Amino acid sequence: MHKEFDDDLNTKTIEISDNIIDNALRYFTSRDIGWVYPAKSYAVAILYARWLEDIFGEDFYEALDDPELLYNNDPYFVPYSRDRDTYNTIIVNMPEDLSGGMVPDIRRYFEEEFLLNVE
């Protein structure tokens, strides 16, 4: 059975902004940021790589550099090796507490995609 995800870009109004770092950092603290790309891709990739490391023991930077980290579902995703400076700036400035902003929603998508909460 094919499951529809409510984060399908084809159903969203997205905003394109060159202010990647500031907007990516807002995903960790703000609930009202919306769909701002490519910043959202950077934030999601960092979180996915972190959770892959925490849950499955994957190397964070190898996961972040995997071109298929976001399953080719995100046309704005850039692997780590293609934009290290931007990723590194986001990583060193993101909050330690990753329970705010859009993080819970992103975590829910992650868990759905990896079938971690299957009943």
KELUM-873735 format. One record per residue: residue in three letters; x, y, z of N, C-alpha, C, O in turn; residue number from 0. Coordinates in nm, 2 decimals, always signed. Example, Ala and Ser with C-alpha at 12.3 -4.5 7.8 and 13.67 -1.06 7.14 Angstrom:
2
{site 'ALA'; {+1.32; -0.57; +0.78}; {+1.23; -0.45; +0.78}; {+1.32; -0.33; +0.78}; {+1.42; -0.33; +0.85}; 0},
{site 'SER'; {+1.28; -0.22; +0.71}; {+1.37; -0.11; +0.71}; {+1.29; +0.00; +0.79}; {+1.34; +0.11; +0.80}; 1},
END
This chain:
119
{site 'MET'; {+0.08; -0.12; +0.00}; {+0.00; +0.00; +0.00}; {+0.09; +0.12; +0.00}; {+0.18; +0.13; +0.08}; 0},
{site 'HIS'; {+0.06; +0.22; -0.08}; {+0.13; +0.34; -0.09}; {+0.07; +0.45; +0.00}; {-0.05; +0.47; +0.00}; 1},
{site 'LYS'; {+0.16; +0.50; +0.09}; {+0.11; +0.60; +0.19}; {+0.15; +0.74; +0.14}; {+0.26; +0.76; +0.09}; 2},
{site 'GLU'; {+0.05; +0.83; +0.15}; {+0.07; +0.97; +0.11}; {+0.13; +1.04; +0.23}; {+0.08; +1.03; +0.35}; 3},
{site 'PHE'; {+0.23; +1.12; +0.21}; {+0.29; +1.20; +0.32}; {+0.24; +1.35; +0.31}; {+0.22; +1.39; +0.19}; 4},
{site 'ASP'; {+0.21; +1.41; +0.42}; {+0.16; +1.55; +0.41}; {+0.27; +1.65; +0.39}; {+0.24; +1.77; +0.40}; 5},
{site 'ASP'; {+0.39; +1.61; +0.36}; {+0.50; +1.70; +0.33}; {+0.53; +1.70; +0.18}; {+0.64; +1.74; +0.14}; 6},
{site 'ASP'; {+0.44; +1.65; +0.10}; {+0.46; +1.64; -0.05}; {+0.47; +1.78; -0.10}; {+0.38; +1.86; -0.09}; 7},
{site 'LEU'; {+0.59; +1.82; -0.16}; {+0.61; +1.95; -0.21}; {+0.51; +1.99; -0.32}; {+0.48; +2.11; -0.35}; 8},
{site 'ASN'; {+0.45; +1.89; -0.39}; {+0.36; +1.92; -0.50}; {+0.23; +1.98; -0.44}; {+0.15; +2.03; -0.52}; 9},
{site 'THR'; {+0.21; +1.97; -0.31}; {+0.08; +2.02; -0.25}; {+0.11; +2.14; -0.17}; {+0.01; +2.18; -0.10}; 10},
{site 'LYS'; {+0.23; +2.20; -0.17}; {+0.26; +2.31; -0.08}; {+0.29; +2.43; -0.16}; {+0.34; +2.43; -0.27}; 11},
{site 'THR'; {+0.27; +2.55; -0.09}; {+0.32; +2.67; -0.15}; {+0.46; +2.70; -0.09}; {+0.47; +2.71; +0.04}; 12},
{site 'ILE'; {+0.56; +2.70; -0.17}; {+0.69; +2.71; -0.12}; {+0.75; +2.85; -0.15}; {+0.71; +2.92; -0.25}; 13},
{site 'GLU'; {+0.84; +2.89; -0.07}; {+0.91; +3.02; -0.09}; {+1.06; +2.98; -0.11}; {+1.12; +2.90; -0.05}; 14},
{site 'ILE'; {+1.12; +3.05; -0.21}; {+1.26; +3.03; -0.23}; {+1.34; +3.16; -0.18}; {+1.30; +3.27; -0.20}; 15},
{site 'SER'; {+1.44; +3.13; -0.10}; {+1.52; +3.24; -0.04}; {+1.67; +3.20; -0.04}; {+1.70; +3.09; -0.01}; 16},
{site 'ASP'; {+1.75; +3.30; -0.07}; {+1.89; +3.28; -0.07}; {+1.95; +3.29; +0.07}; {+2.07; +3.26; +0.10}; 17},
{site 'ASN'; {+1.87; +3.33; +0.17}; {+1.91; +3.34; +0.31}; {+1.91; +3.20; +0.38}; {+1.83; +3.18; +0.47}; 18},
{site 'ILE'; {+1.99; +3.11; +0.33}; {+1.98; +2.97; +0.37}; {+2.01; +2.95; +0.52}; {+1.94; +2.89; +0.59}; 19},
{site 'ILE'; {+2.12; +3.01; +0.57}; {+2.16; +2.99; +0.71}; {+2.06; +3.03; +0.81}; {+2.01; +2.96; +0.89}; 20},
{site 'ASP'; {+2.01; +3.16; +0.80}; {+1.92; +3.21; +0.89}; {+1.78; +3.14; +0.89}; {+1.73; +3.11; +0.99}; 21},
{site 'ASN'; {+1.74; +3.11; +0.77}; {+1.61; +3.03; +0.76}; {+1.62; +2.89; +0.81}; {+1.53; +2.84; +0.87}; 22},
{site 'ALA'; {+1.74; +2.83; +0.78}; {+1.75; +2.69; +0.83}; {+1.75; +2.69; +0.98}; {+1.69; +2.60; +1.04}; 23},
{site 'LEU'; {+1.82; +2.78; +1.04}; {+1.82; +2.79; +1.19}; {+1.68; +2.82; +1.24}; {+1.65; +2.77; +1.36}; 24},
{site 'ARG'; {+1.60; +2.89; +1.17}; {+1.46; +2.91; +1.22}; {+1.38; +2.78; +1.23}; {+1.29; +2.77; +1.31}; 25},
{site 'TYR'; {+1.41; +2.68; +1.15}; {+1.34; +2.55; +1.16}; {+1.36; +2.49; +1.29}; {+1.27; +2.41; +1.33}; 26},
{site 'PHE'; {+1.47; +2.52; +1.36}; {+1.49; +2.46; +1.49}; {+1.42; +2.53; +1.61}; {+1.41; +2.48; +1.72}; 27},
{site 'THR'; {+1.37; +2.65; +1.58}; {+1.31; +2.74; +1.68}; {+1.17; +2.79; +1.66}; {+1.10; +2.83; +1.75}; 28},
{site 'SER'; {+1.13; +2.79; +1.53}; {+1.01; +2.86; +1.50}; {+0.90; +2.76; +1.44}; {+0.94; +2.67; +1.37}; 29},
{site 'ARG'; {+0.78; +2.78; +1.48}; {+0.67; +2.69; +1.43}; {+0.60; +2.76; +1.30}; {+0.52; +2.69; +1.24}; 30},
{site 'ASP'; {+0.63; +2.88; +1.27}; {+0.56; +2.95; +1.17}; {+0.64; +2.98; +1.05}; {+0.61; +3.08; +0.97}; 31},
{site 'ILE'; {+0.75; +2.91; +1.02}; {+0.84; +2.94; +0.91}; {+0.78; +2.90; +0.77}; {+0.81; +2.96; +0.67}; 32},
{site 'GLY'; {+0.70; +2.80; +0.77}; {+0.65; +2.76; +0.64}; {+0.74; +2.67; +0.56}; {+0.82; +2.60; +0.62}; 33},
{site 'TRP'; {+0.74; +2.68; +0.43}; {+0.81; +2.59; +0.34}; {+0.91; +2.68; +0.26}; {+0.89; +2.72; +0.15}; 34},
{site 'VAL'; {+1.03; +2.71; +0.33}; {+1.13; +2.80; +0.27}; {+1.25; +2.71; +0.23}; {+1.32; +2.65; +0.31}; 35},
{site 'TYR'; {+1.27; +2.72; +0.10}; {+1.38; +2.64; +0.04}; {+1.48; +2.73; -0.02}; {+1.45; +2.84; -0.07}; 36},
{site 'PRO'; {+1.61; +2.68; -0.02}; {+1.65; +2.55; +0.01}; {+1.68; +2.53; +0.16}; {+1.73; +2.42; +0.20}; 37},
{site 'ALA'; {+1.66; +2.63; +0.24}; {+1.69; +2.62; +0.39}; {+1.63; +2.50; +0.46}; {+1.69; +2.43; +0.54}; 38},
{site 'LYS'; {+1.50; +2.47; +0.42}; {+1.43; +2.35; +0.48}; {+1.51; +2.23; +0.45}; {+1.52; +2.14; +0.54}; 39},
{site 'SER'; {+1.56; +2.22; +0.33}; {+1.64; +2.10; +0.29}; {+1.76; +2.08; +0.38}; {+1.79; +1.97; +0.42}; 40},
{site 'TYR'; {+1.83; +2.19; +0.41}; {+1.95; +2.18; +0.49}; {+1.91; +2.14; +0.63}; {+1.98; +2.05; +0.69}; 41},
{site 'ALA'; {+1.81; +2.20; +0.69}; {+1.77; +2.16; +0.83}; {+1.73; +2.02; +0.84}; {+1.77; +1.94; +0.93}; 42},
{site 'VAL'; {+1.64; +1.97; +0.74}; {+1.60; +1.83; +0.74}; {+1.71; +1.74; +0.73}; {+1.72; +1.64; +0.80}; 43},
{site 'ALA'; {+1.80; +1.77; +0.64}; {+1.92; +1.68; +0.61}; {+2.00; +1.66; +0.74}; {+2.05; +1.55; +0.77}; 44},
{site 'ILE'; {+2.03; +1.78; +0.81}; {+2.11; +1.77; +0.93}; {+2.04; +1.69; +1.03}; {+2.10; +1.60; +1.10}; 45},
{site 'LEU'; {+1.91; +1.70; +1.05}; {+1.83; +1.63; +1.15}; {+1.83; +1.48; +1.11}; {+1.85; +1.39; +1.20}; 46},
{site 'TYR'; {+1.81; +1.45; +0.99}; {+1.80; +1.31; +0.94}; {+1.94; +1.24; +0.97}; {+1.94; +1.13; +1.02}; 47},
{site 'ALA'; {+2.05; +1.31; +0.93}; {+2.18; +1.25; +0.95}; {+2.21; +1.23; +1.10}; {+2.27; +1.13; +1.14}; 48},
{site 'ARG'; {+2.16; +1.32; +1.19}; {+2.18; +1.31; +1.33}; {+2.10; +1.19; +1.38}; {+2.16; +1.11; +1.46}; 49},
{site 'TRP'; {+1.98; +1.18; +1.34}; {+1.90; +1.06; +1.39}; {+1.95; +0.93; +1.33}; {+1.94; +0.83; +1.40}; 50},
{site 'LEU'; {+2.00; +0.93; +1.21}; {+2.06; +0.81; +1.16}; {+2.18; +0.77; +1.24}; {+2.20; +0.65; +1.26}; 51},
{site 'GLU'; {+2.25; +0.87; +1.28}; {+2.37; +0.84; +1.37}; {+2.32; +0.79; +1.51}; {+2.37; +0.68; +1.56}; 52},
{site 'ASP'; {+2.23; +0.86; +1.57}; {+2.18; +0.82; +1.70}; {+2.11; +0.68; +1.70}; {+2.13; +0.60; +1.80}; 53},
{site 'ILE'; {+2.03; +0.65; +1.61}; {+1.94; +0.53; +1.61}; {+2.01; +0.41; +1.54}; {+2.00; +0.30; +1.60}; 54},
{site 'PHE'; {+2.08; +0.44; +1.43}; {+2.14; +0.33; +1.35}; {+2.29; +0.32; +1.35}; {+2.35; +0.23; +1.29}; 55},
{site 'GLY'; {+2.35; +0.42; +1.42}; {+2.50; +0.41; +1.43}; {+2.57; +0.46; +1.30}; {+2.69; +0.44; +1.29}; 56},
{site 'GLU'; {+2.50; +0.52; +1.21}; {+2.56; +0.57; +1.09}; {+2.65; +0.69; +1.12}; {+2.63; +0.76; +1.22}; 57},
{site 'ASP'; {+2.76; +0.71; +1.05}; {+2.84; +0.83; +1.06}; {+2.77; +0.95; +1.02}; {+2.71; +0.95; +0.90}; 58},
{site 'PHE'; {+2.76; +1.05; +1.10}; {+2.68; +1.17; +1.07}; {+2.72; +1.23; +0.94}; {+2.63; +1.26; +0.85}; 59},
{site 'TYR'; {+2.85; +1.26; +0.92}; {+2.89; +1.33; +0.79}; {+2.88; +1.24; +0.67}; {+2.85; +1.29; +0.56}; 60},
{site 'GLU'; {+2.89; +1.11; +0.68}; {+2.87; +1.02; +0.57}; {+2.72; +1.02; +0.53}; {+2.69; +1.03; +0.41}; 61},
{site 'ALA'; {+2.64; +1.02; +0.63}; {+2.49; +1.02; +0.60}; {+2.45; +1.16; +0.54}; {+2.38; +1.16; +0.44}; 62},
{site 'LEU'; {+2.51; +1.27; +0.59}; {+2.48; +1.40; +0.54}; {+2.53; +1.42; +0.40}; {+2.48; +1.50; +0.32}; 63},
{site 'ASP'; {+2.63; +1.34; +0.36}; {+2.69; +1.35; +0.23}; {+2.62; +1.25; +0.13}; {+2.66; +1.25; +0.01}; 64},
{site 'ASP'; {+2.53; +1.17; +0.17}; {+2.47; +1.07; +0.09}; {+2.37; +1.14; +0.00}; {+2.27; +1.20; +0.05}; 65},
{site 'PRO'; {+2.39; +1.13; -0.14}; {+2.29; +1.20; -0.23}; {+2.15; +1.15; -0.22}; {+2.06; +1.21; -0.26}; 66},
{site 'GLU'; {+2.13; +1.03; -0.16}; {+2.00; +0.97; -0.14}; {+1.95; +0.99; +0.00}; {+1.85; +0.92; +0.04}; 67},
{site 'LEU'; {+2.01; +1.07; +0.08}; {+1.97; +1.09; +0.22}; {+1.82; +1.12; +0.23}; {+1.75; +1.07; +0.32}; 68},
{site 'LEU'; {+1.77; +1.21; +0.14}; {+1.63; +1.24; +0.14}; {+1.55; +1.17; +0.03}; {+1.45; +1.22; -0.02}; 69},
{site 'TYR'; {+1.60; +1.06; -0.01}; {+1.53; +0.97; -0.10}; {+1.50; +1.03; -0.24}; {+1.41; +0.99; -0.30}; 70},
{site 'ASN'; {+1.58; +1.12; -0.28}; {+1.55; +1.19; -0.41}; {+1.41; +1.26; -0.41}; {+1.36; +1.28; -0.52}; 71},
{site 'ASN'; {+1.36; +1.28; -0.30}; {+1.22; +1.35; -0.29}; {+1.23; +1.50; -0.27}; {+1.13; +1.57; -0.27}; 72},
{site 'ASP'; {+1.35; +1.55; -0.26}; {+1.37; +1.69; -0.23}; {+1.47; +1.75; -0.33}; {+1.59; +1.73; -0.33}; 73},
{site 'PRO'; {+1.41; +1.82; -0.43}; {+1.49; +1.88; -0.54}; {+1.59; +1.98; -0.49}; {+1.68; +2.02; -0.57}; 74},
{site 'TYR'; {+1.58; +2.03; -0.37}; {+1.67; +2.13; -0.32}; {+1.78; +2.08; -0.23}; {+1.87; +2.15; -0.19}; 75},
{site 'PHE'; {+1.78; +1.95; -0.20}; {+1.88; +1.89; -0.12}; {+2.02; +1.89; -0.19}; {+2.03; +1.86; -0.31}; 76},
{site 'VAL'; {+2.12; +1.93; -0.11}; {+2.26; +1.93; -0.15}; {+2.34; +1.85; -0.06}; {+2.34; +1.88; +0.06}; 77},
{site 'PRO'; {+2.41; +1.75; -0.10}; {+2.50; +1.67; -0.01}; {+2.60; +1.76; +0.06}; {+2.65; +1.86; +0.00}; 78},
{site 'TYR'; {+2.65; +1.72; +0.17}; {+2.74; +1.79; +0.25}; {+2.87; +1.83; +0.18}; {+2.91; +1.95; +0.19}; 79},
{site 'SER'; {+2.93; +1.74; +0.10}; {+3.05; +1.78; +0.03}; {+3.04; +1.89; -0.07}; {+3.14; +1.94; -0.12}; 80},
{site 'ARG'; {+2.92; +1.92; -0.11}; {+2.89; +2.02; -0.21}; {+2.87; +2.16; -0.15}; {+2.87; +2.26; -0.22}; 81},
{site 'ASP'; {+2.85; +2.16; -0.02}; {+2.83; +2.29; +0.05}; {+2.87; +2.29; +0.20}; {+2.79; +2.32; +0.28}; 82},
{site 'ARG'; {+2.99; +2.24; +0.22}; {+3.04; +2.23; +0.36}; {+3.03; +2.35; +0.44}; {+2.99; +2.34; +0.56}; 83},
{site 'ASP'; {+3.06; +2.47; +0.39}; {+3.06; +2.59; +0.47}; {+2.92; +2.62; +0.52}; {+2.91; +2.66; +0.64}; 84},
{site 'THR'; {+2.82; +2.61; +0.43}; {+2.68; +2.64; +0.48}; {+2.64; +2.54; +0.59}; {+2.59; +2.58; +0.69}; 85},
{site 'TYR'; {+2.66; +2.41; +0.56}; {+2.63; +2.31; +0.66}; {+2.70; +2.33; +0.79}; {+2.64; +2.33; +0.90}; 86},
{site 'ASN'; {+2.83; +2.36; +0.79}; {+2.91; +2.38; +0.91}; {+2.86; +2.50; +0.99}; {+2.85; +2.49; +1.11}; 87},
{site 'THR'; {+2.82; +2.60; +0.92}; {+2.77; +2.72; +0.99}; {+2.64; +2.69; +1.06}; {+2.61; +2.74; +1.17}; 88},
{site 'ILE'; {+2.55; +2.62; +0.99}; {+2.42; +2.58; +1.05}; {+2.45; +2.49; +1.17}; {+2.39; +2.52; +1.28}; 89},
{site 'ILE'; {+2.53; +2.39; +1.16}; {+2.56; +2.30; +1.26}; {+2.61; +2.36; +1.39}; {+2.56; +2.33; +1.50}; 90},
{site 'VAL'; {+2.71; +2.45; +1.37}; {+2.77; +2.51; +1.49}; {+2.67; +2.62; +1.56}; {+2.69; +2.65; +1.67}; 91},
{site 'ASN'; {+2.57; +2.66; +1.49}; {+2.48; +2.76; +1.54}; {+2.34; +2.71; +1.58}; {+2.26; +2.78; +1.64}; 92},
{site 'MET'; {+2.32; +2.58; +1.55}; {+2.19; +2.53; +1.59}; {+2.18; +2.50; +1.74}; {+2.28; +2.48; +1.80}; 93},
{site 'PRO'; {+2.06; +2.51; +1.79}; {+2.05; +2.49; +1.94}; {+2.08; +2.35; +1.98}; {+2.07; +2.25; +1.90}; 94},
{site 'GLU'; {+2.13; +2.33; +2.10}; {+2.15; +2.20; +2.16}; {+2.02; +2.12; +2.18}; {+2.01; +2.00; +2.15}; 95},
{site 'ASP'; {+1.92; +2.20; +2.22}; {+1.79; +2.14; +2.25}; {+1.71; +2.13; +2.12}; {+1.67; +2.24; +2.06}; 96},
{site 'LEU'; {+1.70; +2.01; +2.07}; {+1.63; +2.00; +1.94}; {+1.49; +1.95; +1.96}; {+1.44; +1.85; +1.90}; 97},
{site 'SER'; {+1.41; +2.02; +2.04}; {+1.27; +1.98; +2.07}; {+1.18; +2.08; +2.03}; {+1.06; +2.07; +2.04}; 98},
{site 'GLY'; {+1.23; +2.20; +1.98}; {+1.14; +2.31; +1.94}; {+1.12; +2.32; +1.79}; {+1.16; +2.24; +1.71}; 99},
{site 'GLY'; {+1.06; +2.43; +1.76}; {+1.04; +2.47; +1.62}; {+0.97; +2.36; +1.54}; {+0.87; +2.30; +1.59}; 100},
{site 'MET'; {+1.02; +2.33; +1.42}; {+0.96; +2.23; +1.34}; {+1.02; +2.09; +1.36}; {+0.98; +2.00; +1.29}; 101},
{site 'VAL'; {+1.11; +2.08; +1.45}; {+1.18; +1.96; +1.48}; {+1.09; +1.84; +1.51}; {+1.10; +1.73; +1.45}; 102},
{site 'PRO'; {+0.99; +1.86; +1.59}; {+0.90; +1.75; +1.62}; {+0.82; +1.70; +1.49}; {+0.80; +1.58; +1.47}; 103},
{site 'ASP'; {+0.79; +1.79; +1.40}; {+0.72; +1.75; +1.28}; {+0.82; +1.67; +1.19}; {+0.78; +1.57; +1.13}; 104},
{site 'ILE'; {+0.94; +1.72; +1.18}; {+1.04; +1.66; +1.10}; {+1.07; +1.52; +1.15}; {+1.09; +1.43; +1.08}; 105},
{site 'ARG'; {+1.07; +1.51; +1.28}; {+1.10; +1.38; +1.35}; {+0.99; +1.28; +1.32}; {+1.01; +1.16; +1.29}; 106},
{site 'ARG'; {+0.86; +1.33; +1.32}; {+0.75; +1.24; +1.28}; {+0.76; +1.19; +1.14}; {+0.74; +1.07; +1.12}; 107},
{site 'TYR'; {+0.80; +1.28; +1.04}; {+0.83; +1.23; +0.91}; {+0.94; +1.13; +0.90}; {+0.93; +1.02; +0.83}; 108},
{site 'PHE'; {+1.05; +1.15; +0.97}; {+1.16; +1.06; +0.98}; {+1.11; +0.92; +1.03}; {+1.14; +0.82; +0.97}; 109},
{site 'GLU'; {+1.04; +0.92; +1.14}; {+0.99; +0.80; +1.20}; {+0.90; +0.73; +1.10}; {+0.90; +0.60; +1.10}; 110},
{site 'GLU'; {+0.81; +0.80; +1.03}; {+0.72; +0.74; +0.94}; {+0.80; +0.67; +0.82}; {+0.78; +0.56; +0.78}; 111},
{site 'GLU'; {+0.90; +0.75; +0.77}; {+0.98; +0.70; +0.66}; {+1.06; +0.58; +0.70}; {+1.08; +0.49; +0.61}; 112},
{site 'PHE'; {+1.11; +0.57; +0.82}; {+1.19; +0.46; +0.86}; {+1.11; +0.35; +0.94}; {+1.17; +0.26; +1.00}; 113},
{site 'LEU'; {+0.98; +0.37; +0.94}; {+0.89; +0.27; +1.00}; {+0.92; +0.24; +1.15}; {+0.92; +0.13; +1.19}; 114},
{site 'LEU'; {+0.95; +0.35; +1.22}; {+0.99; +0.34; +1.36}; {+0.88; +0.33; +1.45}; {+0.89; +0.28; +1.57}; 115},
{site 'ASN'; {+0.76; +0.38; +1.41}; {+0.64; +0.38; +1.50}; {+0.53; +0.30; +1.44}; {+0.41; +0.34; +1.44}; 116},
{site 'VAL'; {+0.56; +0.19; +1.38}; {+0.46; +0.10; +1.31}; {+0.39; +0.02; +1.42}; {+0.45; -0.04; +1.50}; 117},
{site 'GLU'; {+0.26; +0.03; +1.42}; {+0.18; -0.05; +1.52}; {+0.13; -0.18; +1.45}; {+0.07; -0.25; +1.52}; 118},
END
